Amino acid sequence: MDFRIAAACTLALLGACASGGTTADRCAGASVDDGIACTADACDPATGAVTHAPDDAACPQPQVCSPVAGCQQPPATCADLVPVAGTSFKLRTVVPSGLSQPVYVTAPEGDARRLFAVEQPGRIRVVKDGQLLATPYLDLTDRVLFGGERGLLSVAFHPSFAANGRLYVYYTAKPSGDVRISELTAASPGDDTADPATEVPLLTIGHATYANHNGGLVHFGPDGFLYAGVGDGGGGGDPLGSGQDTASLLGKLLRIDVDSPGTPVAGNPFGNAVYHYGLRNPWRWSFDRRTGDLYIGDVGQDLWEEVDFAAAPAPGQAPPPGTNWGWNVMEATHCYGATSCSSAGLAPPVLEYGHAEGQSITGGYVYRGRVMPDLAATGTYFYADFETGFVRTVRVVGGAAGTPQDVTGQLGVSAGNVSSFGEDGCGELYVVSYGGAIHQLVPGP
């Protein structure tokens, strides 16, 4: 990040109430009430379209509104999620307030009850059955250097967390501000607290010169290895020369074997942890959980923001290693600090936008959740801009991006400064507001 910087709920569109008449009377005589007490039933007089918008607030907490069965307990397992036809979506606020500068949300795979929110000052909070718990899951404030772009920036749960309790954090460490990636172990994976004393550092990357461009995301890839996006070390224009220096771990996407962190993963191209290079500040990036394709939102310097894309050869595999994304020779598809430059060997972004539109990209995810299977089938990627607050979608087909769509207005609530997106244990998508709220993508409009 650059600081310039309900699962069972749905909306059923039943179609026209009347086939004729004037605009004013298309709802005349229509049967609007669906018999579900917690849905807001309405008919649009201009089109005759009947809608039944579920209202979670009409249910006692922590219940949510099912358009089929009314107020229900939140799902206990991912299999309990109710699929909804259609590709319309909106945001439902899960946590309206109470979080301190949240920068990420995630959950162990298959965990349908809990969402883990990372607070930048150094804590991880638990949202359980829709309720924010008062006691932090993990408090690392005694070792996290917080301020500006520094802090506790993400957490990743081991693919076998339910069995081994292992989780991984990415933060800037006191007193220097060096980037640290550590493993911790929860004594009981089902508990709502973990012990900070179990921390075992896996990797420390020098980052004391400048406070900005820390990167910040750790996430397991489709190949089972831990990946980390690290910024170029800060300053303006990469004064450390990190982006193109393959011996440096700054300005890179790293790939780490958590069972042998000191040994480079076979296939890493430079005999170290470097997997991809030429990145400025890959604050938020993701793998498509269905295809394995890689999307990187790389925060720009003076003029351009970009999304980088690399296709995986097959599901369950990661994209090939060794890609050079061009920084600081280029900023997106443009020469940086020069009238001309050579783009030979450099991979261009799949899309870019200029600073007249936004100034700090927040990379997101391709929606592949269970609740909206029709939307999941489209391969729609969501991303945002922290500075301007827009949320957009795009579809990448055959390695080429279609026309981005601005969906900010249809989300129903303003997400404000979007610090991150995240997926829960069932693959549902969330939007994190730096002001303290978390919103879930649900069926719309």
C-alpha positions in Angstrom: 0.0 0.0 0.0 1.2 3.5 -0.7 -0.4 5.9 1.8 -0.7 8.9 -0.5 -2.6 7.3 -0.3 -24.0 -13.1 4.3 -23.4 -16.0 2.7 -27.0 -17.2 2.6 -28.4 -13.8 1.6 -29.6 -13.0 -1.9 -31.8 -10.8 -4.1 -34.3 -12.7 -6.2 -35.3 -10.9 -9.4 -38.7 -12.3 -10.4 -39.3 -10.3 -13.6 -42.1 -8.0 -14.7 -45.3 -7.7 -12.6 -47.4 -6.6 -15.5 -46.9 -6.9 -19.2 -48.6 -3.7 -20.3 -49.9 -0.3 -19.2 -48.2 2.9 -18.5 -44.9 3.3 -16.6 -46.8 4.4 -13.5 -49.0 1.3 -13.3 -46.7 -1.6 -14.1 -46.8 -2.6 -10.4 -50.6 -2.2 -10.1 -52.1 -5.3 -8.6 -48.8 -7.1 -8.3 -48.2 -9.6 -5.6 -45.0 -8.3 -4.0 -44.8 -9.9 -0.6 -42.7 -13.1 -0.7 -43.7 -14.2 2.8 -40.2 -13.9 4.2 -40.3 -11.5 7.1 -36.7 -10.3 6.8 -36.7 -9.4 3.2 -37.6 -5.9 1.9 -40.0 -6.5 -0.9 -40.4 -3.9 -3.7 -41.7 -3.4 -7.2 -40.1 -0.9 -9.5 -43.0 1.1 -11.1 -40.8 1.9 -14.1 -40.0 -1.7 -15.1 -42.4 -3.8 -13.1 -39.4 -5.7 -11.6 -40.0 -7.3 -8.2 -37.1 -7.5 -5.8 -36.7 -9.1 -2.4 -33.6 -7.6 -0.7 -32.6 -9.6 2.4 -32.0 -7.4 5.5 -29.7 -8.9 8.1 -30.6 -6.1 10.5 -34.1 -7.5 10.7 -32.7 -10.7 12.3 -31.4 -11.2 15.8 -27.6 -11.3 15.9 -25.7 -13.3 14.8 -28.4 -14.6 12.4 -28.6 -13.6 8.7 -31.5 -13.3 6.4 -32.0 -16.1 3.9 -34.4 -15.2 1.1 -35.7 -18.8 1.2 -35.9 -19.6 4.9 -35.8 -16.2 6.7 -33.6 -15.6 9.6 -31.0 -18.4 10.0 -27.8 -19.1 11.9 -24.6 -18.3 9.9 -23.3 -21.4 8.0 -21.3 -23.8 10.1 -19.5 -25.3 7.0 -18.8 -24.1 3.5 -21.2 -26.8 2.3 -24.0 -24.9 4.1 -23.7 -21.9 1.8 -26.7 -21.4 -0.5 -25.9 -20.8 -4.1 -27.7 -17.9 -5.8 -28.2 -17.6 -9.6 -27.1 -14.5 -11.4 -24.1 -12.2 -11.6 -25.4 -9.1 -9.8 -23.6 -8.2 -6.6 -23.3 -5.6 -3.9 -21.6 -5.1 -0.6 -23.0 -6.1 2.8 -21.2 -4.6 5.8 -20.0 -7.3 8.1 -18.0 -5.1 10.6 -19.2 -1.5 10.5 -16.5 -0.2 12.9 -14.3 -1.2 15.8 -11.2 -2.1 13.9 -8.0 -0.1 14.1 -6.5 0.6 10.6 -7.4 -2.9 9.1 -5.2 -3.8 6.1 -6.2 -7.4 5.4 -8.7 -10.2 6.0 -8.4 -14.0 5.4 -9.3 -17.3 7.1 -8.0 -20.9 7.2 -9.3 -22.9 4.2 -12.7 -24.4 5.0 -13.3 -22.3 8.1 -16.9 -21.0 7.5 -17.3 -19.3 10.9 -14.3 -17.1 11.3 -12.7 -14.2 9.5 -9.3 -12.9 10.6 -8.7 -9.1 10.3 -5.2 -7.7 10.4 -4.8 -4.4 12.2 -1.8 -2.5 11.0 -0.7 -1.5 14.6 0.1 -5.1 15.3 -3.0 -7.1 16.2 -5.1 -9.8 14.4 -8.8 -9.8 15.3 -11.4 -12.5 14.9 -14.8 -12.0 13.4 -16.8 -15.1 14.5 -20.3 -15.8 13.2 -20.5 -12.1 12.1 -19.4 -10.7 15.5 -16.1 -8.9 16.2 -14.5 -10.5 19.2 -13.0 -8.2 21.8 -9.9 -10.3 22.6 -7.3 -10.2 19.7 -6.4 -13.5 18.2 -2.7 -12.4 18.2 -1.1 -9.3 19.6 2.3 -8.5 18.2 2.4 -4.8 19.0 5.5 -5.3 21.2 7.6 -6.2 18.1 5.9 -4.4 15.3 7.2 -1.0 14.2 4.0 0.9 13.2 3.6 4.2 11.4 3.0 5.3 7.9 3.3 2.3 5.6 4.9 0.2 8.4 3.2 -2.3 10.6 1.6 -5.7 10.7 0.6 -6.1 7.1 -0.8 -9.7 6.6 -1.2 -13.2 7.8 -1.4 -16.5 5.9 -2.7 -19.8 7.3 -1.0 -23.0 6.3 -3.0 -25.1 3.9 -3.1 -27.8 6.6 -3.8 -25.3 9.4 -6.7 -27.4 10.8 -4.2 -30.2 11.5 -0.9 -28.4 12.3 -2.0 -24.9 13.5 0.8 -23.1 11.6 0.3 -19.5 10.5 2.6 -16.9 9.0 2.8 -13.1 9.5 4.5 -10.3 7.5 5.5 -7.2 9.4 8.0 -4.4 9.8 10.1 -5.2 12.9 11.2 -3.0 15.7 13.5 -1.1 16.0 14.9 -1.0 12.4 11.8 -1.4 10.2 13.2 -4.5 8.5 10.7 -6.8 6.9 10.1 -10.0 8.8 8.2 -13.1 7.8 7.6 -15.4 10.8 5.9 -18.7 11.6 3.7 -19.1 14.7 1.8 -22.2 15.9 -1.7 -22.2 17.4 -1.9 -24.8 20.2 -5.4 -25.6 19.1 -6.4 -24.5 15.6 -10.0 -24.0 16.6 -9.2 -21.6 19.4 -9.8 -17.9 19.0 -6.4 -16.9 20.4 -2.8 -17.8 19.6 0.4 -17.4 21.6 2.8 -14.7 20.2 5.6 -16.5 22.1 5.6 -19.3 19.5 7.0 -17.0 16.9 9.9 -18.4 14.8 11.4 -15.9 12.2 11.8 -17.5 8.8 13.2 -14.5 6.8 14.3 -11.0 7.6 14.9 -8.5 4.8 16.8 -5.3 5.5 14.5 -2.3 5.1 16.0 0.4 7.4 16.9 3.1 4.9 13.4 4.3 4.0 10.1 3.8 5.7 7.9 3.3 2.6 7.4 0.6 0.0 7.3 -2.4 2.3 5.1 -4.6 0.2 3.1 -6.6 2.6 1.3 -9.8 1.6 2.1 -13.4 2.3 -0.1 -16.0 0.7 0.2 -19.7 -0.1 0.3 -20.5 -3.8 -1.4 -23.3 -5.7 1.8 -25.3 -5.5 1.8 -25.2 -1.7 4.7 -22.8 -1.3 4.5 -19.5 0.6 4.8 -16.4 -1.6 5.6 -12.8 -0.3 5.4 -9.5 -2.2 8.2 -7.2 -1.0 8.5 -3.5 -1.9 11.7 -2.0 -3.5 13.0 -0.5 -0.2 11.4 2.9 -0.5 12.4 6.4 -1.5 11.3 7.7 -4.8 12.3 6.0 -8.1 14.1 3.0 -6.5 17.3 4.8 -5.3 18.5 1.5 -3.9 18.4 -0.1 -7.4 16.4 -3.0 -5.9 13.9 -3.8 -8.7 16.4 -5.0 -11.2 18.9 -6.5 -8.7 18.2 -10.2 -8.6 20.5 -10.7 -5.6 18.3 -8.4 -3.5 15.0 -9.6 -2.0 13.5 -6.1 -2.3 11.2 -5.3 -5.2 10.3 -8.9 -5.6 7.7 -11.6 -5.4 9.4 -14.3 -3.3 8.7 -18.1 -3.1 9.6 -19.9 0.2 9.4 -23.5 1.4 8.2 -23.1 4.9 9.5 -26.5 5.8 13.0 -25.5 4.7 13.1 -21.7 4.5 16.8 -21.5 4.2 16.9 -23.6 1.0 15.8 -22.0 -2.2 12.8 -23.7 -3.8 13.7 -25.7 -6.8 12.9 -23.7 -9.9 13.5 -20.3 -8.3 15.6 -18.7 -11.1 18.4 -17.0 -9.1 19.4 -19.5 -6.4 17.6 -17.5 -3.7 14.0 -16.8 -2.7 13.3 -14.5 -5.7 10.5 -15.8 -7.9 9.5 -12.6 -9.9 11.3 -9.3 -10.0 11.1 -5.7 -11.3 8.3 -4.7 -8.8 7.9 -1.3 -7.1 5.5 -1.9 -4.3 3.3 -5.0 -4.8 1.0 -4.2 -1.8 -1.7 -6.6 -2.7 -1.7 -9.5 -5.2 -3.4 -12.9 -5.5 -3.7 -16.2 -7.2 -6.9 -17.2 -8.9 -8.0 -20.1 -6.8 -9.5 -21.9 -9.8 -6.8 -21.4 -12.5 -3.6 -20.5 -10.5 -3.2 -17.3 -12.6 -1.3 -14.5 -10.8 -2.6 -10.9 -10.5 -0.3 -8.3 -9.0 -1.5 -4.7 -8.1 1.8 -2.8 -8.3 1.6 0.7 -6.8 3.0 3.3 -9.2 5.5 6.1 -8.8 4.5 9.5 -10.5 2.1 8.7 -13.3 0.8 5.1 -13.6 -0.8 2.3 -11.6 -0.7 -1.2 -13.0 -2.0 -4.8 -12.7 0.4 -7.5 -13.7 -0.9 -10.8 -14.9 0.9 -14.2 -15.4 -1.0 -17.3 -16.5 -0.5 -20.6 -14.8 0.0 -23.6 -17.1 -2.7 -25.6 -15.3 -4.9 -25.5 -12.1 -2.8 -26.5 -9.1 0.3 -25.0 -10.6 1.8 -21.5 -10.3 2.9 -19.4 -13.3 6.5 -19.8 -14.5 9.2 -18.1 -12.4 11.6 -15.5 -13.6 9.3 -12.7 -14.9 10.8 -9.2 -14.9 7.9 -6.7 -14.5 10.1 -3.8 -15.5 10.6 -1.4 -12.5 12.5 0.9 -12.5 13.2 0.8 -16.2 9.5 1.3 -16.8 6.5 2.5 -14.9 3.7 0.3 -16.3 4.2 0.5 -20.1 6.0 3.9 -20.0 9.8 4.6 -19.7 10.5 5.9 -16.2 12.7 9.0 -16.0 13.8 8.8 -19.6 12.5 9.7 -23.0 13.3 6.3 -24.3 14.2 2.9 -22.9 14.5 -0.7 -23.9 11.6 -3.0 -23.0 13.4 -6.1 -24.1 12.9 -8.9 -21.6 10.3 -6.9 -19.6 6.8 -8.1 -19.1 4.1 -5.4 -19.6 1.1 -5.0 -17.3 -2.2 -6.4 -18.4 -3.8 -3.0 -17.6 -2.8 0.4 -16.3 -4.4 3.7 -15.4 -3.1 7.2 -15.0 -3.0 9.4 -11.9 -5.9 11.4 -13.2 -8.0 8.4 -12.3 -6.3 7.1 -9.2 -3.0 7.2 -7.4 -2.6 4.0 -5.4 -3.8 0.7 -6.6 -5.1 -1.9 -4.2 -4.9 -5.3 -6.0 -7.7 -7.7 -5.4 -9.0 -11.2 -6.4 -10.9 -13.1 -9.0 -14.2 -14.0 -7.4 -14.5 -17.8 -7.2 -16.8 -18.1 -4.2 -19.6 -20.6 -3.7 -22.5 -18.3 -3.2 -22.5 -16.7 -6.7 -21.5 -19.6 -9.0 -22.6 -17.6 -12.1 -20.3 -14.7 -11.2 -17.5 -17.2 -10.3 -17.7 -18.7 -13.8 -17.0 -15.3 -15.4 -13.4 -15.0 -14.0 -14.1 -11.4 -12.8 -11.2 -9.7 -11.1 -11.9 -7.0 -8.5 -9.5 -4.2 -7.7 -9.6 -0.7 -6.2 -7.7 2.6 -5.7 -6.9 3.6 -2.2 -6.8 7.3 -2.9 -9.9 7.9 -5.0 -12.0 5.0 -3.5 -13.2 3.5 -6.8 -13.8 -0.3 -7.2 -13.5 -1.8 -10.6 -13.7 -5.1 -12.3 -12.0 -6.6 -15.3 -11.8 -10.0 -17.1 -8.6 -11.3 -18.5 -9.1 -13.7 -21.4 -6.2 -15.2 -23.3 -3.8 -13.0 -21.4 -5.6 -9.8 -22.5 -7.7 -7.6 -20.3 -11.1 -6.5 -21.4 -12.5 -3.0 -20.7 -12.5 -2.3 -16.9 -15.9 -1.6 -15.4 -16.4 0.8 -12.5 -18.7 -0.9 -10.0 -18.4 1.6 -7.2 -21.9 2.9 -7.5 -23.6 -0.5 -7.6 -21.9 -1.8 -4.4 -24.6 -0.1 -2.3 -22.2 1.2 0.4 -19.0 3.2 0.1 -15.9 1.3 1.0 -13.9 4.5 1.3 -10.1 4.0 1.3 -9.9 0.3 0.3 -6.8 -1.0 1.9 -7.3 -4.6 0.8 -9.5 -7.3 -0.5 -9.5 -10.8 1.1 -11.1 -14.2 0.8 -12.6 -16.2 3.7 -12.3 -20.0 4.2 -15.0 -20.7 1.6 -13.6 -18.4 -1.1 -16.1 -15.5 -0.6 -14.7 -12.1 -1.3 -14.4 -9.2 1.2 -13.4 -5.5 0.9 -11.5 -3.8 3.7 -11.9 -0.1 4.5 -8.9 1.5 6.2 -11.3 3.5 8.3 -12.3 0.3 10.2 -15.0 -1.5 8.3 -15.2 -4.9 6.5 -17.7 -5.6 3.7 -18.6 -8.8 2.0 -19.5 -9.2 -1.7 -23.0 -10.7 -1.8 -25.7 -11.1 -4.4 -27.2 -7.8 -5.5 -28.2 -5.5 -6.9 
